[in-house]
Amino acid sequence: MEYKRIEDKIVFRLEMGDRLMESAQKIAAAEGVKLASINGIGACSKIIMGYIDLSKKEYIFKEFDGNMEILHATGNITLKDGQPFPHIHISVADEECKAFGGHLQEATISATFEGVMQIMDHEIHREFNEDLGLALMNVCPIK
C-alpha cells in the first residue's frame, strides 16, 4: 500500500494481497480523516459483497472468487464509535465481462487498486437506527 496526501485529497495505490476496506480504514486513521468521499478502480481476486434485507434488518453477503475488474468503487468515510468507518459500494466484472455489484464487506486486491479520498473539513458520526437496523450518517445532529 502506498499513499500520498495532496492538500485535501489522499491518492493511494493498493498492491496484490492488500484488502480494500482494511486499507481504506488504516489510511483514514493514519491521516486523521473524519469525513471523506472515496472512489477508485482496480482488480480483485476475492470479494465479499451483499445487500441489505430490510425485513431481517441485516446484510446478506455473498463471496466471489476469481479474476474480477473493479469497475467502480465509491462511498464515504465517516466516524463510527470514534473511528474512521469506510462505507463502500462496488461494481465488478467477471471473466465473461458480466457486471454485478453491491455493498462491499471486503475485497482482496489482485493486480492493483487506484483510489482517491476527497477529505472534507468536518466530521460526521454514524448512529444506529433501530427501524432499519443500520448505522446511518447523522448529518444534522440535535444540539
Backbone torsions as a table, in degrees:
resi	resn	phi	psi	omega
1	MET	NA	132.4	174.3
2	GLU	-131.7	144.5	174.2
3	TYR	-151.9	158.4	178.3
4	LYS	-142.6	131.7	176.2
5	ARG	-89.0	128.4	177.9
6	ILE	-127.7	101.9	-176.2
7	GLU	54.6	-115.1	-176.9
8	ASP	-99.4	22.6	178.7
9	LYS	-128.7	152.9	170.6
10	ILE	-123.7	119.0	176.0
11	VAL	-97.8	129.7	-177.1
12	PHE	-138.8	154.4	177.8
13	ARG	-133.4	128.5	176.9
14	LEU	-101.7	153.0	-177.1
15	GLU	-113.5	171.0	179.4
16	MET	-50.6	128.4	178.6
17	GLY	94.2	-19.2	176.2
18	ASP	-66.1	152.7	178.1
19	ARG	-109.1	129.1	-171.5
20	LEU	-62.4	-54.5	-177.3
21	MET	-63.4	-45.0	179.3
22	GLU	-60.4	-44.3	-178.8
23	SER	-67.1	-42.5	178.7
24	ALA	-60.8	-41.3	178.9
25	GLN	-65.9	-43.0	-179.9
26	LYS	-63.4	-44.0	179.1
27	ILE	-62.9	-47.6	-179.4
28	ALA	-60.3	-42.5	179.2
29	ALA	-65.3	-44.1	-178.7
30	ALA	-63.9	-32.4	-176.9
31	GLU	-98.9	3.6	177.8
32	GLY	68.0	30.9	-179.0
33	VAL	-75.1	127.8	178.3
34	LYS	-113.8	-15.7	177.0
35	LEU	-159.4	127.2	179.2
36	ALA	-160.4	156.3	165.4
37	SER	-97.8	155.8	-177.3
38	ILE	-141.2	140.2	174.4
39	ASN	-153.8	160.5	179.2
40	GLY	179.5	176.3	179.4
41	ILE	-138.6	164.1	178.0
42	GLY	165.6	-145.7	-179.7
43	ALA	-146.8	148.5	179.1
44	CYS	-139.6	160.1	180.0
45	SER	-111.2	-16.0	179.2
46	LYS	-150.6	137.3	-179.8
47	ILE	-145.4	142.0	173.5
48	ILE	-121.0	118.1	179.9
49	MET	-144.9	166.7	-178.1
50	GLY	-167.2	-156.5	-178.0
51	TYR	-145.0	161.1	179.3
52	ILE	-89.3	127.0	173.3
53	ASP	-96.4	100.1	-174.5
54	LEU	-65.7	-27.6	179.2
55	SER	-68.0	-30.7	178.6
56	LYS	-98.9	-10.6	-177.0
57	LYS	57.2	44.4	178.4
58	GLU	-153.3	157.2	175.7
59	TYR	-81.6	140.3	172.9
60	ILE	-106.4	115.4	-175.7
61	PHE	-106.6	148.3	174.8
62	LYS	-129.7	145.6	180.0
63	GLU	-108.7	136.6	179.0
64	PHE	-126.9	134.5	176.8
65	ASP	-117.8	147.7	178.6
66	GLY	128.8	171.3	179.7
67	ASN	-73.1	123.7	179.8
68	MET	-137.8	139.8	172.6
69	GLU	-88.0	132.4	173.5
70	ILE	-85.3	105.9	-177.8
71	LEU	-73.0	-39.3	179.0
72	HIS	-165.5	131.3	171.3
73	ALA	-121.6	127.6	-177.7
74	THR	-144.3	148.6	179.4
75	GLY	172.9	-152.3	-178.2
76	ASN	-144.4	166.7	172.4
77	ILE	-124.3	125.2	177.0
78	THR	-130.1	-169.6	177.4
79	LEU	-108.0	134.1	174.6
80	LYS	-133.5	123.7	-175.9
81	ASP	54.1	35.9	176.0
82	GLY	80.0	0.3	-177.6
83	GLN	-117.0	149.8	175.4
84	PRO	-58.4	134.1	-176.0
85	PHE	-128.9	107.9	176.7
86	PRO	-77.8	134.2	174.7
87	HIS	-124.2	107.5	-171.8
88	ILE	-127.1	136.7	168.8
89	HIS	-108.9	149.0	-170.7
90	ILE	-142.1	144.8	170.2
91	SER	-123.0	137.3	-178.4
92	VAL	-132.1	161.7	173.9
93	ALA	-122.8	136.3	-179.5
94	ASP	-85.6	-170.5	-176.3
95	GLU	-65.7	-15.9	176.2
96	GLU	-100.0	12.3	-179.6
97	CYS	63.5	25.5	175.3
98	LYS	-89.6	128.6	-175.7
99	ALA	-96.1	145.5	174.6
100	PHE	-157.1	165.7	-176.8
101	GLY	-165.5	-176.5	179.7
102	GLY	169.2	-166.4	177.8
103	HIS	-76.1	121.9	-174.7
104	LEU	-80.8	126.3	169.0
105	GLN	-94.1	-45.0	175.8
106	GLU	-168.8	150.7	175.5
107	ALA	-138.4	132.2	175.1
108	THR	-94.6	122.1	-175.5
109	ILE	-73.9	138.5	177.2
110	SER	-99.5	-69.4	-178.9
111	ALA	-86.9	-63.0	-178.7
112	THR	-163.9	165.8	168.6
113	PHE	-138.2	129.8	179.4
114	GLU	-115.8	119.8	-174.2
115	GLY	-136.5	165.5	177.3
116	VAL	-137.4	134.1	169.8
117	MET	-107.0	128.2	175.2
118	GLN	-101.8	106.0	-174.2
119	ILE	-82.0	138.5	175.4
120	MET	-113.7	142.7	-176.8
121	ASP	-83.4	69.0	-178.6
122	HIS	-165.5	174.9	172.0
123	GLU	-136.6	141.2	177.4
124	ILE	-126.4	130.3	178.9
125	HIS	-103.1	151.1	174.9
126	ARG	-97.9	139.6	178.0
127	GLU	-130.0	141.3	-176.8
128	PHE	-70.7	131.0	177.2
129	ASN	-105.7	112.6	-176.7
130	GLU	-62.2	-37.7	-177.1
131	ASP	-63.3	-36.9	-177.6
132	LEU	-100.7	-20.6	-176.0
133	GLY	75.1	27.2	-176.8
134	LEU	-128.3	151.9	171.2
135	ALA	-89.2	106.4	-175.4
136	LEU	-98.7	154.1	174.8
137	MET	-65.6	133.0	174.5
138	ASN	-100.2	87.7	-175.0
139	VAL	-81.8	-18.9	179.8
140	CYS	-130.4	73.8	-177.5
141	PRO	-63.1	141.9	177.2
142	ILE	-75.5	131.8	-178.7
143	LYS	-109.8	NA	NA
